[in-house]
Amino acid sequence: MVFRIVQTQGVVDKAGMVFVTICLLTTSVAILFGVVIAPRAWCSFCPMGTLQRVAGRGRYMLKVDKEKCIDCGKCQKICPMQLPVNEILDKPDCIKCARCVEACPKDALSF
Protein backbone atom coordinates (compact mmCIF):
# COMPACT_ATOMS: atom_id res chain seq x y z
CA MET A 1 0.00 0.00 0.00
CA VAL A 2 2.80 2.46 0.86
CA PHE A 3 4.47 1.64 -2.46
CA ARG A 4 1.22 2.43 -4.23
CA ILE A 5 0.92 5.80 -2.45
CA VAL A 6 4.49 6.72 -3.35
CA GLN A 7 3.88 6.12 -7.06
CA THR A 8 1.37 8.95 -7.55
CA GLN A 9 1.14 11.35 -10.47
CA GLY A 10 -0.76 14.58 -11.24
CA VAL A 11 -1.52 17.72 -9.23
CA VAL A 12 -4.08 16.09 -6.94
CA ASP A 13 -1.82 13.14 -6.36
CA LYS A 14 1.14 15.41 -5.56
CA ALA A 15 -0.94 17.29 -2.98
CA GLY A 16 -1.77 13.90 -1.46
CA MET A 17 1.91 13.05 -1.50
CA VAL A 18 2.63 16.16 0.57
CA PHE A 19 0.09 14.89 3.10
CA VAL A 20 1.70 11.46 3.18
CA THR A 21 5.16 13.00 3.56
CA ILE A 22 4.02 15.14 6.49
CA CYS A 23 2.39 12.13 8.18
CA LEU A 24 5.52 10.02 7.73
CA LEU A 25 7.78 12.83 8.95
CA THR A 26 5.76 13.58 12.10
CA THR A 27 5.44 9.89 12.90
CA SER A 28 9.20 9.44 12.52
CA VAL A 29 9.87 12.42 14.80
CA ALA A 30 7.42 11.08 17.40
CA ILE A 31 9.07 7.67 17.40
CA LEU A 32 12.55 9.22 17.63
CA PHE A 33 11.52 11.46 20.55
CA GLY A 34 9.80 8.54 22.23
CA VAL A 35 12.94 6.44 22.08
CA VAL A 36 15.50 9.16 22.84
CA ILE A 37 13.75 11.59 25.21
CA ALA A 38 10.76 9.98 26.92
CA PRO A 39 8.05 7.46 26.08
CA ARG A 40 5.32 10.16 26.10
CA ALA A 41 7.36 12.91 24.44
CA TRP A 42 4.83 13.33 21.64
CA CYS A 43 2.28 14.63 24.19
CA SER A 44 4.40 17.79 24.45
CA PHE A 45 3.88 18.50 20.75
CA CYS A 46 0.41 17.07 20.14
CA PRO A 47 -2.23 19.80 19.73
CA MET A 48 -4.60 18.04 22.15
CA GLY A 49 -1.90 17.71 24.80
CA THR A 50 -0.92 21.35 24.42
CA LEU A 51 -4.54 22.51 24.61
CA GLN A 52 -5.13 20.40 27.72
CA ARG A 53 -1.98 21.79 29.34
CA VAL A 54 -3.03 25.40 28.69
CA ALA A 55 -6.68 24.94 29.69
CA GLY A 56 -5.99 22.84 32.77
CA ARG A 57 -3.02 24.70 34.22
CA GLY A 58 -3.44 25.19 37.95
CA ARG A 59 -6.77 23.34 38.16
CA TYR A 60 -7.37 20.14 40.05
CA MET A 61 -3.77 19.61 41.07
CA LEU A 62 -2.85 16.16 42.35
CA LYS A 63 -2.05 16.21 46.05
CA VAL A 64 0.14 13.57 47.67
CA ASP A 65 0.00 13.04 51.43
CA LYS A 66 3.57 11.89 52.07
CA GLU A 67 2.69 10.68 55.59
CA LYS A 68 0.11 8.20 54.23
CA CYS A 69 2.10 7.16 51.13
CA ILE A 70 3.88 3.81 51.51
CA ASP A 71 5.63 3.97 48.10
CA CYS A 72 3.95 0.79 46.87
CA GLY A 73 4.07 2.00 43.25
CA LYS A 74 0.48 1.04 42.39
CA CYS A 75 -0.27 4.60 41.29
CA GLN A 76 2.68 4.62 38.88
CA LYS A 77 1.76 1.27 37.39
CA ILE A 78 -1.80 2.33 36.60
CA CYS A 79 -1.00 5.85 35.32
CA PRO A 80 -1.74 5.96 31.55
CA MET A 81 0.79 8.79 31.16
CA GLN A 82 3.54 6.77 32.90
CA LEU A 83 4.22 9.56 35.42
CA PRO A 84 6.02 9.17 38.75
CA VAL A 85 2.74 9.94 40.52
CA ASN A 86 3.89 9.95 44.15
CA GLU A 87 6.79 12.31 43.33
CA ILE A 88 4.96 14.97 41.34
CA LEU A 89 3.70 18.32 42.48
CA ASP A 90 2.91 20.11 39.23
CA LYS A 91 3.19 17.91 36.15
CA PRO A 92 1.41 19.33 33.12
CA ASP A 93 1.26 15.87 31.50
CA CYS A 94 -1.20 14.59 34.11
CA ILE A 95 -4.56 14.07 32.38
CA LYS A 96 -6.42 14.00 35.71
CA CYS A 97 -8.05 10.65 35.06
CA ALA A 98 -7.98 9.81 38.81
CA ARG A 99 -6.89 6.21 38.22
CA CYS A 100 -4.02 6.73 40.63
CA VAL A 101 -6.38 8.06 43.30
CA GLU A 102 -8.58 4.98 42.96
CA ALA A 103 -5.60 2.59 43.00
CA CYS A 104 -3.99 4.01 46.13
CA PRO A 105 -4.52 1.56 49.01
CA LYS A 106 -3.82 4.21 51.69
CA ASP A 107 -5.86 7.11 50.21
CA ALA A 108 -2.71 9.22 50.01
CA LEU A 109 -3.71 10.83 46.68
CA SER A 110 -6.44 13.35 45.98
CA PHE A 111 -7.40 16.16 43.61
C-alpha positions in Angstrom: 0.0 0.0 0.0 2.8 2.5 0.9 4.5 1.6 -2.5 1.2 2.4 -4.2 0.9 5.8 -2.4 4.5 6.7 -3.4 3.9 6.1 -7.1 1.4 8.9 -7.6 1.1 11.3 -10.5 -0.8 14.6 -11.2 -1.5 17.7 -9.2 -4.1 16.1 -6.9 -1.8 13.1 -6.4 1.1 15.4 -5.6 -0.9 17.3 -3.0 -1.8 13.9 -1.5 1.9 13.0 -1.5 2.6 16.2 0.6 0.1 14.9 3.1 1.7 11.5 3.2 5.2 13.0 3.6 4.0 15.1 6.5 2.4 12.1 8.2 5.5 10.0 7.7 7.8 12.8 9.0 5.8 13.6 12.1 5.4 9.9 12.9 9.2 9.4 12.5 9.9 12.4 14.8 7.4 11.1 17.4 9.1 7.7 17.4 12.5 9.2 17.6 11.5 11.5 20.5 9.8 8.5 22.2 12.9 6.4 22.1 15.5 9.2 22.8 13.8 11.6 25.2 10.8 10.0 26.9 8.0 7.5 26.1 5.3 10.2 26.1 7.4 12.9 24.4 4.8 13.3 21.6 2.3 14.6 24.2 4.4 17.8 24.4 3.9 18.5 20.7 0.4 17.1 20.1 -2.2 19.8 19.7 -4.6 18.0 22.1 -1.9 17.7 24.8 -0.9 21.4 24.4 -4.5 22.5 24.6 -5.1 20.4 27.7 -2.0 21.8 29.3 -3.0 25.4 28.7 -6.7 24.9 29.7 -6.0 22.8 32.8 -3.0 24.7 34.2 -3.4 25.2 37.9 -6.8 23.3 38.2 -7.4 20.1 40.0 -3.8 19.6 41.1 -2.8 16.2 42.4 -2.1 16.2 46.1 0.1 13.6 47.7 0.0 13.0 51.4 3.6 11.9 52.1 2.7 10.7 55.6 0.1 8.2 54.2 2.1 7.2 51.1 3.9 3.8 51.5 5.6 4.0 48.1 3.9 0.8 46.9 4.1 2.0 43.2 0.5 1.0 42.4 -0.3 4.6 41.3 2.7 4.6 38.9 1.8 1.3 37.4 -1.8 2.3 36.6 -1.0 5.8 35.3 -1.7 6.0 31.5 0.8 8.8 31.2 3.5 6.8 32.9 4.2 9.6 35.4 6.0 9.2 38.7 2.7 9.9 40.5 3.9 10.0 44.1 6.8 12.3 43.3 5.0 15.0 41.3 3.7 18.3 42.5 2.9 20.1 39.2 3.2 17.9 36.1 1.4 19.3 33.1 1.3 15.9 31.5 -1.2 14.6 34.1 -4.6 14.1 32.4 -6.4 14.0 35.7 -8.1 10.7 35.1 -8.0 9.8 38.8 -6.9 6.2 38.2 -4.0 6.7 40.6 -6.4 8.1 43.3 -8.6 5.0 43.0 -5.6 2.6 43.0 -4.0 4.0 46.1 -4.5 1.6 49.0 -3.8 4.2 51.7 -5.9 7.1 50.2 -2.7 9.2 50.0 -3.7 10.8 46.7 -6.4 13.4 46.0 -7.4 16.2 43.6 
